[in-house]
Amino acid sequence: MTVRTLITAATFGLAAVVAAYAAEPQEVRQEMMKQVGGATGAMAKMVKGQEDFDQAKVIEALTTISSSMAEFPAQFPEGSETGMDTEAAPAIWEKKDDFEAKAMSLKEEADAGIANPPADLDGLKAMFGPLTKSCGSCHETYRLKKEG
């Protein structure tokens, strides 16, 4: 399977998921975060040595992150602040520009990884740390902590 085929499949897969949940933005964004979590987890397994480095899988994971972040900010319209077990913090609506900038920054990091994919595990490790730090910085401000 070529890299182009993987990218196309990941993009269409995400589009199908989004379409399936189009009625409720809370569900769409939760599904997007599951997709991003799965993509991040796939790379984490390689970084931890639980799976062999696979450049095609890295590109697929980065494509999922990029595609998700391109659409993610639009899934927070006014009126979707609560409901459906959302973990969205009120700060999203209070600091919308910063929230959107963080999503676009993560997208740009993923895009850079797609354009110049890591050739080996060391390259993945160098890219993975900053990528996950971007995820975490957004979660610190814009994701409610679950109790319990």
Long-range contacts (C-beta under 8 A, 24 or more apart in sequence): 1-56, 3-56, 3-59, 6-56, 6-59, 6-60, 6-63, 7-59, 7-60, 7-63, 7-114, 9-60, 10-60, 10-63, 10-64, 10-67, 11-63, 11-67, 14-64, 14-67, 14-68, 15-67, 18-71, 24-80, 24-83, 24-84, 25-75, 25-76, 25-77, 25-80, 26-80, 26-83, 26-84, 26-85, 26-86, 26-88, 27-84, 28-75, 29-72, 29-75, 29-76, 29-86, 29-88, 30-84, 30-85, 30-86, 32-68, 32-71, 32-72, 32-75, 33-68, 35-64, 35-68, 36-64, 36-65, 36-68, 36-69, 36-135, 38-64, 39-64, 39-65, 40-65, 40-131, 40-132, 40-135, 43-124, 43-128, 44-128, 44-132, 46-121, 46-124, 47-121, 47-124, 47-125, 47-128, 53-120, 53-121, 53-124, 55-117, 55-118, 55-119, 58-113, 58-117, 58-118, 58-124, 59-113, 59-114, 59-117, 62-110, 62-111, 62-113, 62-114, 62-117, 63-110, 63-114, 65-106, 65-107, 65-110, 65-131, 66-107, 66-110, 66-111, 66-114, 69-103, 69-104, 69-106, 69-107, 69-110, 70-107, 72-103, 73-99, 73-100, 73-103, 73-104, 86-144, 87-143, 87-144, 87-146, 88-142, 88-143, 88-144, 89-141, 89-142, 89-143, 89-144, 91-141, 91-142, 92-142, 95-141, 98-141, 99-138, 99-141, 99-142, 102-134, 102-137, 102-138, 102-141, 102-142, 103-138, 105-134, 106-131, 106-134, 106-135, 106-138, 109-134
